[in-house]
Amino acid sequence: MPEKSNITNDKHNPVAIFDKELLSATAFTLYTFELCTMCGARFGIGYHGACNYDAQATVETEELPRKLMEILAKDHRQNRAHKCFIELGV
């Protein structure tokens, strides 16, 4: 099974998806967009599937852009391409 299918079946997992891949994401709840500060790549941040939005989810959601920026910066430090799907789970 392709990686994309495995991720789309994992509901409630916070992820960042490269903007050009968002159209192929099924049942994705989008919360915000973030840009890589180094190359300008745009990612949608959210969750696959229906997600209950409660106080804990709010705190977690506020941390997701910071986590994504750390991952993207590490990609650049290690001279590797960004993944199209980045898991941001806590």
Rosetta blueprint (number, residue, H / E / L):
1 M L
2 P L
3 E H
4 K H
5 S H
6 N H
7 I H
8 T H
9 N L
10 D L
11 K L
12 H L
13 N L
14 P E
15 V E
16 A E
17 I E
18 F E
19 D H
20 K H
21 E H
22 L H
23 L H
24 S H
25 A L
26 T L
27 A L
28 F E
29 T E
30 L E
31 Y E
32 T E
33 F E
34 E E
35 L E
36 C L
37 T L
38 M L
39 C L
40 G L
41 A L
42 R E
43 F E
44 G E
45 I E
46 G E
47 Y E
48 H E
49 G L
50 A L
51 C L
52 N L
53 Y L
54 D L
55 A H
56 Q H
57 A H
58 T H
59 V H
60 E H
61 T H
62 E H
63 E H
64 L H
65 P H
66 R H
67 K H
68 L H
69 M H
70 E H
71 I H
72 L H
73 A H
74 K H
75 D H
76 H H
77 R H
78 Q L
79 N L
80 R L
81 A L
82 H L
83 K L
84 C L
85 F E
86 I E
87 E E
88 L L
89 G L
90 V L
